[in-house]
Amino acid sequence: MRALLCQRECRFTQEQLTERTEVSRTIVSQVLSRLVEDDWVKQLSSSSPKAPAYYQLADFDRLLDAWAKADNWQGRTTIYQFSVLSNQPEEIAATIRDLFKPKEPAPGEPARANVVFTQWFAAWLRYPYTIPPVVTAYLPDKRLLDVIPYRRVNTGGNLWLVLPDDNGVFRETYERKGFLLASDVQIYLDLLQVGQRGPDQAAEFRQWEGFAR
């Protein structure tokens, strides 16, 4: 679902989705069958009997609305807030990005991100709406928190470092101005259930013609 929503106008074969998601072919097949059955996704017939079928979203908005309705930001994340003296979002984000720069991957292994930005800051880089009140980033490992040079606070922090229950947030990323951002769909979902005009920015972001394209 994430791969299909994040490239809303693309079509994929089952093999392409298996490679893109790193999920077993069996599970991909089962999920596609269910999505087609429920009219979320359409199966496109191939012009050649031996060529694989393609799959494409049938209704982007309906599927995204269903995901948003089922989503639970507080339940799928653990948030650590920090107070940073700087009020410049890009400066804060650059410090965190450089602090968590990943090691060079071994030959033949894919590069892995240690920090992926989301919410206000990420949406602002994709489609500026309002100055980000908070810089939010996903981290893959709690141990990375040990090197944070800022004071941790219970509320009111302008830096949120988030440990997700679902590592899918590190997929379908974008790079903008040297920062790795979560997918548009993930940014949208992450803004919906927080204050500080998060829902307003989410709505504006979704209406942007470049959203999930």
C-alpha positions as CSV (number, residue, x, y, z in Angstrom):
1,M,0.0,0.0,0.0
2,R,2.8,2.4,0.9
3,A,4.6,1.8,-2.4
4,L,1.4,2.3,-4.4
5,L,0.3,5.4,-2.6
6,C,3.7,7.1,-2.7
7,Q,3.9,6.8,-6.5
8,R,0.2,7.4,-7.1
9,E,0.3,7.4,-10.9
10,C,2.8,4.6,-11.4
11,R,2.0,1.0,-12.2
12,F,4.0,-1.9,-10.9
13,T,4.3,-5.6,-11.5
14,Q,4.1,-8.0,-8.6
15,E,7.9,-8.6,-9.0
16,Q,8.6,-4.9,-8.9
17,L,6.6,-4.5,-5.7
18,T,8.3,-7.4,-4.1
19,E,11.7,-5.9,-4.8
20,R,10.6,-2.4,-3.7
21,T,9.1,-3.5,-0.4
22,E,11.5,-6.3,0.4
23,V,8.4,-8.4,1.4
24,S,7.9,-12.0,0.3
25,R,6.3,-12.6,-3.0
26,T,3.6,-14.6,-1.3
27,I,2.6,-11.7,1.0
28,V,2.7,-9.2,-1.9
29,S,0.4,-11.5,-3.9
30,Q,-2.1,-11.9,-1.0
31,V,-2.2,-8.1,-0.4
32,L,-2.7,-7.3,-4.0
33,S,-5.5,-9.8,-4.3
34,R,-7.3,-8.2,-1.4
35,L,-6.7,-4.7,-2.7
36,V,-8.1,-5.7,-6.1
37,E,-11.0,-7.5,-4.6
38,D,-11.9,-4.3,-2.6
39,D,-11.5,-2.1,-5.6
40,W,-8.6,-0.1,-4.1
41,V,-6.2,-1.3,-6.9
42,K,-6.9,-2.3,-10.5
43,Q,-5.1,-5.0,-12.3
44,L,-4.1,-4.1,-15.8
45,S,-4.1,-6.8,-18.4
46,S,-1.0,-7.3,-20.4
47,S,-0.9,-7.1,-24.2
48,S,1.1,-10.3,-24.2
49,P,0.0,-13.6,-22.5
50,K,3.5,-14.2,-21.2
51,A,4.1,-10.7,-19.9
52,P,3.3,-10.0,-16.2
53,A,0.2,-8.0,-15.2
54,Y,0.5,-4.5,-13.8
55,Y,-1.2,-3.0,-10.8
56,Q,-2.2,0.6,-10.2
57,L,-4.2,2.5,-7.7
58,A,-7.9,2.7,-8.6
59,D,-8.8,5.4,-6.0
60,F,-5.9,7.2,-4.4
61,D,-8.0,9.5,-2.1
62,R,-10.2,6.7,-0.8
63,L,-7.3,4.5,0.1
64,L,-5.4,7.3,1.8
65,D,-8.5,8.3,3.7
66,A,-8.9,4.8,4.9
67,W,-5.3,4.6,6.1
68,A,-5.6,8.0,7.8
69,K,-8.7,6.8,9.6
70,A,-6.9,3.7,10.9
71,D,-3.7,5.5,11.8
72,N,-2.6,6.2,15.4
73,W,0.4,8.5,15.7
74,Q,0.7,8.1,19.4
75,G,0.3,4.4,19.3
76,R,2.9,3.7,16.6
77,T,5.7,6.1,17.8
78,T,7.8,6.9,20.9
79,I,8.6,10.6,20.9
80,Y,11.6,12.2,22.7
81,Q,11.5,16.0,22.9
82,F,14.5,18.2,23.2
83,S,15.0,22.0,23.7
84,V,17.4,23.6,21.2
85,L,18.4,27.3,21.6
86,S,18.4,27.9,17.8
87,N,15.1,28.9,16.3
88,Q,16.3,28.2,12.7
89,P,14.7,24.9,11.5
90,E,17.3,24.2,8.8
91,E,20.2,24.8,11.3
92,I,18.6,22.3,13.8
93,A,18.0,19.7,11.1
94,A,21.5,20.0,9.7
95,T,23.0,19.4,13.1
96,I,20.9,16.3,13.6
97,R,21.6,15.1,10.0
98,D,25.3,15.5,10.4
99,L,25.3,14.0,13.9
100,F,23.6,10.8,12.7
101,K,25.4,10.4,9.4
102,P,25.4,6.7,8.6
103,K,28.6,4.6,8.0
104,E,29.5,3.7,4.5
105,P,27.7,0.5,3.5
106,A,29.7,-2.7,2.9
107,P,30.1,-3.6,-0.8
108,G,26.9,-4.9,-2.3
109,E,24.7,-3.6,0.6
110,P,22.2,-0.8,0.2
111,A,22.8,2.5,2.0
112,R,20.7,2.9,5.1
113,A,19.5,6.2,6.6
114,N,19.9,7.0,10.2
115,V,17.6,10.0,10.2
116,V,14.5,10.7,8.1
117,F,12.7,14.0,8.6
118,T,8.9,14.3,8.8
119,Q,6.0,16.6,9.9
120,W,6.3,20.4,9.6
121,F,10.0,20.6,8.6
122,A,9.7,18.0,5.8
123,A,6.4,19.3,4.5
124,W,7.9,22.8,4.5
125,L,10.8,21.6,2.3
126,R,8.4,19.9,-0.1
127,Y,5.7,22.6,-0.2
128,P,6.2,25.7,2.0
129,Y,3.2,26.6,4.1
130,T,4.3,28.0,7.4
131,I,7.6,28.2,9.3
132,P,8.1,24.9,11.1
133,P,7.5,25.2,14.8
134,V,9.3,21.8,15.4
135,V,11.9,19.8,13.6
136,T,10.8,16.1,13.7
137,A,13.0,13.1,12.6
138,Y,12.6,9.4,12.7
139,L,15.5,7.4,14.2
140,P,15.9,3.6,13.6
141,D,17.7,2.9,16.9
142,K,17.2,4.2,20.5
143,R,20.9,4.0,21.1
144,L,21.4,7.0,18.8
145,L,19.7,9.2,21.4
146,D,22.7,8.8,23.7
147,V,24.7,11.3,21.6
148,I,22.1,14.1,21.6
149,P,23.8,17.3,22.9
150,Y,20.5,19.0,23.8
151,R,18.4,19.1,26.9
152,R,15.5,16.6,27.0
153,V,12.1,18.1,28.0
154,N,8.7,16.6,28.6
155,T,6.8,19.1,26.6
156,G,7.5,22.2,24.5
157,G,10.6,20.9,22.7
158,N,11.4,22.3,19.3
159,L,13.2,19.0,18.3
160,W,11.3,15.7,18.3
161,L,13.2,12.5,17.7
162,V,10.9,9.6,17.0
163,L,11.3,5.9,17.3
164,P,8.7,4.2,15.0
165,D,7.1,0.8,15.5
166,D,6.9,0.5,11.7
167,N,10.2,0.7,9.8
168,G,8.3,1.4,6.6
169,V,8.6,5.1,7.5
170,F,12.2,4.8,6.2
171,R,11.0,3.7,2.7
172,E,9.9,5.8,-0.3
173,T,11.9,8.8,0.9
174,Y,12.8,12.0,-0.9
175,E,15.9,14.1,-0.8
176,R,15.5,17.9,-0.6
177,K,18.3,20.5,0.0
178,G,20.5,17.7,1.4
179,F,17.9,16.4,3.8
180,L,16.3,12.9,3.6
181,L,12.5,13.3,4.0
182,A,9.8,10.7,4.6
183,S,7.4,10.1,1.8
184,D,4.7,12.6,1.2
185,V,2.0,10.2,2.4
186,Q,3.9,9.6,5.6
187,I,4.5,13.3,6.2
188,Y,0.7,13.9,5.7
189,L,-0.3,11.1,8.2
190,D,2.2,12.4,10.7
191,L,0.8,15.9,10.6
192,L,-2.9,14.9,11.0
193,Q,-2.9,14.0,14.7
194,V,-0.7,16.8,16.2
195,G,-1.3,20.4,17.2
196,Q,0.5,23.6,16.1
197,R,-1.4,23.8,12.8
198,G,-0.3,20.3,11.8
199,P,-3.7,19.3,10.4
200,D,-3.9,22.6,8.5
201,Q,-0.5,22.0,6.9
202,A,-1.5,18.4,6.1
203,A,-4.6,19.6,4.3
204,E,-2.7,22.2,2.3
205,F,0.1,19.7,1.5
206,R,-2.3,17.1,0.2
207,Q,-3.9,19.6,-2.2
208,W,-0.6,20.5,-3.7
209,E,-0.3,19.1,-7.3
210,G,3.1,17.5,-6.6
211,F,1.8,15.5,-3.6
212,A,2.8,11.8,-3.8
213,R,4.1,12.3,-7.3
